[in-house]
Amino acid sequence: IFNGEIIDREALKQNVLQKIIMRDHVIEIKEIV
């Protein structure tokens, strides 16, 4: 269970980072347009 929790947290961090990166790209595109 402990190892699973660590993996889940890492996966959540990656998921959050991807969402933040996607938001940044959307903002950049809007600024360019």
Secondary structure, 3 states (H helix, E strand, C coil): CHHHHHHHHHHHHHHHHHHHHHHHHHHHHHHHC
